[in-house]
Amino acid sequence: MARIYAVANQKGGVGKTTTAVNLAACLAEAGERALVVDLDPQANATSGLGELANGSSSYDLLDGAPLGELAKPTRFTNLFLVPAKAALAGAVVELARRDDGDRYLAESLSDGADGYGYVFLDCPPSLGPLTVNALAAADRVLVPVQAEYYALEGLAEILRSIELVKTRLNPRLGVAGVLLTMVDGRTKLAADVEHEVRRHLGNLVFATTVPRSVRLAEAPSHGLPAIRYDRRSAGADAYWKVAMELVERA
C-alpha cells in the first residue's frame, strides 16, 4: 500500500522540491517504487529530474484523469514522475471556483497509487487550492524548514493549516516530520533555530538535518538528484539518512 506524503510549506525557498526529488531518488535506489507528483506550476521537480511535460501533466490529474495514464518512468530505475507545466497555474482558479475542488487529487490518486511504495506530492509555496488538494490526498505531511528566524513563523502557520485540513477534509492526515534544511553549521543562528524547533516540536523533528551544500544546489541544473550528481556530497549523504529515517517513522 502506498504511503503518500505531501511535501509542503507555504514559504518558498525552503527545500520542498529538493526534498521530494531526493527522497524519492534515494528510496527508488533502495528498491522501492517511488513516484513524484509535481504540483508546482514552476515545474522544478520535473526539470530537476531532467524531464519535460510533453503532453499530459499533473493538470490532467486534477481534472480527473487516472494516475496510471499520467505517471511516466524517469531515467532512474524505480522512479516515476507526473510532471507539471505552466498551465497548472490555471487549475488554481478553476479549483477555487468548484465546491468540491479540494478533493480532486485524492480521487485521482485513489486508483493507481497502490502501485508505488512511496508517493511524494511536491507542493507550491502557498496554501492555495493545489496545496489543499495535496493535503486532502496525503497520509502524512513532510515539512521542510530552512534554518533561519522567519522559518519559525511559517512553521506555525503550516501546522495550523494541517490541523484544519485534518478536521475538515482528511481525518487520517498527520505530520511525518519537520526537516531542517540549508543548515549552516558555522553560524549561531542556525544552531539557535534548530534548538527552538526541537524544543517546541520534539520528536516531530528529523534527527538528520540537511546542510547548505553547493553540490546539492547544483544538481537540479543537471537534471539529477544529488545521489546521482555527487553521491559522496554532504547533501546526498544527508538525504540518504533522511530517507532511512522516513522509512523507520512509517
MOGI-V170016 format. One record per backbone hydrogen bond with DSSP energy under -1.0 kcal/mol. NH is the residue of the N-H (numbers start at 1). CO is the residue of the C=O. Records with the same first field share a line. If there is no record, write none. Layout:
NH=CO ; CO
This chain:
3=117
5=119
6=140
7=121
8=142
19=15
20=16
21=17
22=18
23=19
24=20
25=21
26=22
27=23
28=24
29=25
30=26
31=28
32=27
34=78
35=118
36=80
37=120
38=82
39=122
43=40
47=43
48=44
50=47
51=46
54=52
58=83
60=57
61=57
62=58
64=61
65=60
69=66
70=67
71=67
72=81
74=79
79=76
80=34
81=72
82=36
88=85
89=86
90=87
91=88
94=90
95=91
96=92
97=93
101=98
103=100
107=103
108=104
109=105
110=106
113=109
115=112
116=113
117=33
118=33
119=3
120=35
121=5
122=37
123=7
126=124
132=128
133=129
134=130
135=131
136=132
137=133
138=134
139=4
140=4
141=174
142=6
143=177
145=179
147=181
148=146
152=149
154=150
155=151
156=152
157=153
158=154
159=155
160=156
161=157
162=158
163=159
164=160
165=161
166=162
167=163
168=164
169=165
170=165
173=170
174=139
176=141
177=141
178=204
179=143
181=145
183=210
187=184
191=187
192=188
193=189
194=190
195=191
196=192
197=193
198=194
199=195
200=196
201=197
202=198
204=201
205=202
206=178
210=180
212=183
217=213
218=214
219=215
221=218
222=219
223=220
224=219
228=225
229=225
230=226
233=230
237=233
238=234
239=235
240=236
241=237
242=238
243=239
244=240
245=241
246=242
247=243
248=244
249=245
250=246
